[in-house]
């Protein structure tokens, strides 16, 4: 997987452009995972950045990528829960990590402390239209409607500088990539004792996507300023 979110290359370039990074702006990525988007931001503008995540395996991958791209002297990856971060920066990224900060509203409030004046890029699940019962059973009250997401951003002191949502193609590509490694392994290891369990996991994940939330759950990207 390129990154753990439904996002195409050209869409990512647009979001980084709207974030208005320069060589002088500091950047933090909360819940960075393996830091792919942050590394691209640094490579584009040659600024400095800190990635924060609690997954040591993802951070190991991030550090290897930074070394391979000659960016290790400009980035730092910290093993820490996003909610524990107490630093400040000119810019922040927080994509798919609202749950680690206590939900969408708490995330937006916390980001105001991290970026007292500047811009943030957030990515969060949302309901573009009223969700189906199956989607609600799966995700509960975790996500807001798209209008409520914007209203909450405004209520916590942010102005929306850019808003876009993941396309169906981005969602399908993301979900396919998520299962791609297991699919390749299964086709090459049909007689392995673990094949049945792997096949069941793949088929179950695929069925849930197609029947419960494909075309129902949205994912919004907002560049916010204050």
Phi, psi and omega in degrees: 000139179292308175207161188270059180195151178284097188206122177275163183302312183292327176294318178298318178300319179298315182295319179294325176297316181291337178289343173057054178279147172228175179296341183264353182270136175273150186222138172231140177243110181270124187073046191287342186061232178268011165070022186299313181294320178297318179297321178293323177298317180293319179296326181289318190244350180058040175265190179249148185211155176235130175252135183238126177201158181259003182262106184296326180294317178296321180292324175299316177298318180298316181294321177298316180297320179298318179295316182297330182263005179071029183248004187300332181277356182246354181231154175226135177245124187246128176275101185197149174291140181303322183294342181269350184293133183236011180277178176232161180204168176280331181221153176217151173238136175212096185242123178066023185235014181302325182297330180287345180250014176091020179105174189299309181299315179296324177300312182296324177292317179296322180295332177294330175285325181287320180239085181297329179210115182156213183228151174228150173247118177245151172228126187212144174297152180202167176253107176294333177217166179308130184287155175286160176303322180296319178293320178294322177299324183282317188250348179061219182261027185293329188244156176261164168291161180299315176299322180291329176297315178294317179300319180293322177299314178297320183292337179261016171096010182256151170248139182276112179269334178204140175222131172211160181235154178295135178281169177297323178298318179298318178297312182297319178296317179300311181295321179295317178297326181298328181259355190299317181298316179293323178297315180297317179297317183297317180295331181270351186223049183300330184264002179293142179301337181272355187300319181298317180294318179294317180299318180297319179296313181299311183296322179293315180297317180295318181295317179297317179300312186288330186258337187251321188222359175295126181077002181246307178281130176257170174220120186253142174244124181235131166261120186245148178229160178207000000 
